[in-house]
Amino acid sequence: MTIDRDVEERLLALQRGLGSLDTRLEYAERRVRAVRNEQFVNEFLGGLEDIGELGAVDT
């Protein structure tokens, strides 16, 4: 089966576009995880004074 050159070029462009989309999706997923981790830490430590002020850490 012969593939038309135009169709082949379109498929290659689509593959490149999907690769770019995949990269952006991975970045977005990492960013969401980072925000969730930051929110967890803020909630976990919420209401606490600075550890250095408590004398637990030598500042």
C-alpha angles and dihedrals in degrees: 000000000000119000116215111244091235091053091049091052091048091051091050091049090049091051091051091047092050091048089054091047090050091053092050091047091052090050091050091049091051090048092051091050091050092051091048091050091049091049091049092051092048091050093044093050095033114133094017122121121238107289090228091057090054091057093243092117125041105237 
